[in-house]
């Protein structure tokens, strides 16, 4: 049996948030199975180590959290500090070094403290070292991105140059990263391979449109933040409600404190006015699957994504999706089952939603197109990723 790869779960093993990157990381971890060993950088111990039981529990539990940041129990902090103060520890624990890993995968957008510690882990891995690249939205739409993320991103994009290869989640993300490196004047960049993400749904929910026959629930899954464009969606729905169109809008997603404030305030205003609007906040996987099963169709009004996982998840559940025709979202929409819009402004969203709500036959046709699509599973994704990794030469 070949040696496993190391999988960096520094952030995901310390949060129960279910935003996009955490969903990707958890899914990849499960798909790799025994082919990967999860590691974390312990900032209190100041070393890379294997996960503890409580960190593995964070990965396994199906529970949503309203907190995005990493959480370390006080006992774990004190233990790490004590180990560091009582004896000199290597930057990579003996248990991690003993694995003699055949490679390294870093699926998260890592923080500065992890970036500073990465050279030690890169050096301790004998095989190719690969990072997933999700997007550069912080540079394209800084006004819709948290200020800390905007400040961090230029350094992060330069730090990716230390890897042997980069697996971009879409062709659009690949082009964005290469363009940025060319703008920097980089002449020896690692290869960047576009590998779209996988999707996994419960088998009995695939194509389950009967449950939603005649339903008037429109579902929107995604964090409430500026670039997700919920304000335009809420304005479009208010137009339809004011015209007497009967439907319920269901929102699922964690609100971002800085850029999602306007959307949250609009939600509260519309709810106070008695509009049929339901906001569930973050949801665990079983609740999310039930929401997909119970809706007529979905809408994903985001302006820009690295991939746009909710679009593919909607289609994999057999539910049509109203979304953008541009960028990475457009890549996912092109296979069928979507109403893809050149603009996701309020007027365009209102027109598309109104048309589908008035035409159940069109919804059924789109649902059939969604069910006819073939989707890359997370097992497929993990296999393609590790297969591509195996052919990468070490760059240093």
Secondary structure in CASP SS format (residue, H / E / C, confidence):
PFRMAT SS
TARGET T0000
AUTHOR 0000-0000-0000
METHOD secondary structure of the structure
MODEL  1
X C 1.00
X C 1.00
X C 1.00
X C 1.00
X E 1.00
X E 1.00
X E 1.00
X E 1.00
X C 1.00
X C 1.00
X C 1.00
X H 1.00
X H 1.00
X H 1.00
X C 1.00
X C 1.00
X C 1.00
X C 1.00
X C 1.00
X H 1.00
X H 1.00
X H 1.00
X H 1.00
X H 1.00
X H 1.00
X H 1.00
X H 1.00
X H 1.00
X H 1.00
X H 1.00
X H 1.00
X H 1.00
X H 1.00
X H 1.00
X H 1.00
X E 1.00
X E 1.00
X E 1.00
X E 1.00
X E 1.00
X E 1.00
X E 1.00
X C 1.00
X C 1.00
X C 1.00
X C 1.00
X E 1.00
X E 1.00
X E 1.00
X E 1.00
X C 1.00
X C 1.00
X H 1.00
X H 1.00
X H 1.00
X H 1.00
X H 1.00
X H 1.00
X H 1.00
X H 1.00
X C 1.00
X C 1.00
X C 1.00
X C 1.00
X C 1.00
X C 1.00
X C 1.00
X C 1.00
X C 1.00
X C 1.00
X C 1.00
X C 1.00
X C 1.00
X H 1.00
X H 1.00
X H 1.00
X H 1.00
X H 1.00
X H 1.00
X H 1.00
X H 1.00
X H 1.00
X H 1.00
X H 1.00
X H 1.00
X H 1.00
X C 1.00
X C 1.00
X C 1.00
X C 1.00
X C 1.00
X E 1.00
X C 1.00
X H 1.00
X H 1.00
X H 1.00
X H 1.00
X H 1.00
X C 1.00
X C 1.00
X C 1.00
X C 1.00
X E 1.00
X E 1.00
X E 1.00
X E 1.00
X C 1.00
X C 1.00
X C 1.00
X C 1.00
X C 1.00
X H 1.00
X H 1.00
X H 1.00
X H 1.00
X H 1.00
X H 1.00
X H 1.00
X H 1.00
X H 1.00
X H 1.00
X H 1.00
X H 1.00
X C 1.00
X C 1.00
X C 1.00
X C 1.00
X E 1.00
X E 1.00
X E 1.00
X E 1.00
X E 1.00
X E 1.00
X C 1.00
X C 1.00
X C 1.00
X H 1.00
X H 1.00
X H 1.00
X H 1.00
X C 1.00
X H 1.00
X H 1.00
X H 1.00
X C 1.00
X C 1.00
X H 1.00
X H 1.00
X H 1.00
X H 1.00
X H 1.00
X H 1.00
X H 1.00
X H 1.00
X H 1.00
X H 1.00
X H 1.00
X H 1.00
X H 1.00
X H 1.00
X H 1.00
X H 1.00
X C 1.00
X C 1.00
X E 1.00
X E 1.00
X E 1.00
X E 1.00
X C 1.00
X C 1.00
X H 1.00
X H 1.00
X H 1.00
X H 1.00
X H 1.00
X H 1.00
X H 1.00
X H 1.00
X H 1.00
X H 1.00
X H 1.00
X H 1.00
X H 1.00
X H 1.00
X C 1.00
X C 1.00
X C 1.00
X C 1.00
X C 1.00
X C 1.00
X E 1.00
X E 1.00
X E 1.00
X E 1.00
X C 1.00
X C 1.00
X C 1.00
X C 1.00
X C 1.00
X C 1.00
X C 1.00
X C 1.00
X H 1.00
X H 1.00
X H 1.00
X C 1.00
X C 1.00
X C 1.00
X C 1.00
X H 1.00
X H 1.00
X H 1.00
X C 1.00
X C 1.00
X C 1.00
X C 1.00
X E 1.00
X E 1.00
X E 1.00
X E 1.00
X E 1.00
X C 1.00
X C 1.00
X E 1.00
X C 1.00
X H 1.00
X H 1.00
X H 1.00
X C 1.00
X H 1.00
X H 1.00
X H 1.00
X H 1.00
X H 1.00
X H 1.00
X H 1.00
X H 1.00
X H 1.00
X H 1.00
X H 1.00
X H 1.00
X H 1.00
X C 1.00
X C 1.00
X C 1.00
X C 1.00
X C 1.00
X E 1.00
X E 1.00
X E 1.00
X E 1.00
X E 1.00
X C 1.00
X C 1.00
X E 1.00
X C 1.00
X C 1.00
X C 1.00
X C 1.00
X C 1.00
X H 1.00
X H 1.00
X H 1.00
X H 1.00
X H 1.00
X H 1.00
X H 1.00
X H 1.00
X H 1.00
X H 1.00
X H 1.00
X H 1.00
X C 1.00
X C 1.00
X C 1.00
X C 1.00
X E 1.00
X E 1.00
X E 1.00
X C 1.00
X C 1.00
X C 1.00
X C 1.00
X C 1.00
X H 1.00
X H 1.00
X H 1.00
X H 1.00
X H 1.00
X H 1.00
X H 1.00
X H 1.00
X H 1.00
X H 1.00
X C 1.00
X C 1.00
X E 1.00
X E 1.00
X E 1.00
X E 1.00
X C 1.00
X C 1.00
X C 1.00
X C 1.00
X C 1.00
X C 1.00
X C 1.00
X C 1.00
X H 1.00
X H 1.00
X H 1.00
X H 1.00
X H 1.00
X H 1.00
X H 1.00
X H 1.00
X C 1.00
X C 1.00
X C 1.00
X C 1.00
X E 1.00
X E 1.00
X E 1.00
X E 1.00
X C 1.00
X C 1.00
X H 1.00
X H 1.00
X H 1.00
X H 1.00
X H 1.00
X H 1.00
X H 1.00
X C 1.00
X C 1.00
X C 1.00
X C 1.00
X E 1.00
X E 1.00
X E 1.00
X E 1.00
X C 1.00
X C 1.00
X C 1.00
X C 1.00
X H 1.00
X H 1.00
X H 1.00
X H 1.00
X H 1.00
X H 1.00
X H 1.00
X H 1.00
X H 1.00
X H 1.00
X H 1.00
X H 1.00
X C 1.00
X C 1.00
X H 1.00
X H 1.00
X H 1.00
X H 1.00
X H 1.00
X H 1.00
X H 1.00
X H 1.00
X H 1.00
X H 1.00
X H 1.00
X H 1.00
X H 1.00
X C 1.00
X C 1.00
X C 1.00
X C 1.00
X C 1.00
X H 1.00
X H 1.00
X H 1.00
X H 1.00
X H 1.00
X H 1.00
X H 1.00
X H 1.00
X H 1.00
X H 1.00
X H 1.00
X H 1.00
X H 1.00
X C 1.00
X C 1.00
X C 1.00
X C 1.00
X C 1.00
X C 1.00
END
